[in-house]
Amino acid sequence: PDEPAPAGALADGAVRPPAPSPTPISGGEVTAVGDSVMLAAAPSLYETLPGIRVDAAVSRSSWAGPGIVDQFAAAGQLGRYVVVALGTNGPISRDAYERIAATAGPDRTLVLVNAYAPRDWIPGVNSDITAFAAAHPGTVIADWASAIDPHVDYLAGDRIHPGTSGGQIYADTVLAAIRQSENQRAIDAYLIETRAYREATREEARIAQ
C-alpha cells in the first residue's frame, strides 16, 4: 500500500515550508572597501568577522571604490557581502556607487556604511547613501553615524577615527547590517515558499472536489 503523506505535506508532494532560517554569516564571505575610518576599525573587523578581506586606506574617496571592487571580483575574492565605507573624505559619487553595485550584482548584498565626522559634507553623504540604498534592492545601510554618536569619547581627538572601543562599535554595526540583510533574505524566501504552498493547497482542494 502507498505510504501516507508526511504531516504538512499534500498528496502531490507539496510540503509546508519551514520557519525562516537565516544562513550563518562567515567572515570569509565579506569583502570590505573603505577609507581611514575603516582602517582604524580593521582590527575589530578581523576579530568580529574572521576571514574578512579589508582594503582600507587614508584619504580614500568614493571614486577609488569601483576599481578596488573590480580587482576583488577579477581575483575571485569578492564576497557574498560587499561592505563599502567611502564617505568620510568628501561627497560621494553616485556613478561610483552604481558601478560598485553593478559589479556586486544581484546575488550579493551591498552594505553601505554611512559617515560620521565634523565636516560640512557629511549630512549630504548620509542622505545620498540612504537614497541609494532605498533605490537598490539588496542594499543595506550600516548606520555607523547613529551607533557612534552617543560614544564620541571612543573617537580620536579629530572626532572621526575610532579607537579600540569605537572600532568594536564599527565592526558590530557592520555585522548587524549583514545580519539584517540575511534575516530579510530568509523572510523573503519563506514568503515565496508559503505562497507556493498555499497555491498548491488550493489546487489540491479543487481537484478533490
Sequence and secondary structure as in RCSB ss.txt:
>XXXX:A:sequence
PDEPAPAGALADGAVRPPAPSPTPISGGEVTAVGDSVMLAAAPSLYETLPGIRVDAAVSRSSWAGPGIVDQFAAA
GQLGRYVVVALGTNGPISRDAYERIAATAGPDRTLVLVNAYAPRDWIPGVNSDITAFAAAHPGTVIADWASAIDP
HVDYLAGDRIHPGTSGGQIYADTVLAAIRQSENQRAIDAYLIETRAYREATREEARIAQ
>XXXX:A:secstr
      TTB TTS B           GGGEEEEE HHHHHHHHHHHHHSTT EEEE TT  GGGHHHHHHHHHHT
T   SEEEEE  TTS   HHHHHHHHHHH TTSEEEEE    S TTHHHHHHHHHHHHHHSTTEEEE HHHHHGG
GGGGB TTSSSB HHHHHHHHHHHHHHHHHHHHHHHHHHHHHHHHHHHHHHHHHHHHH 
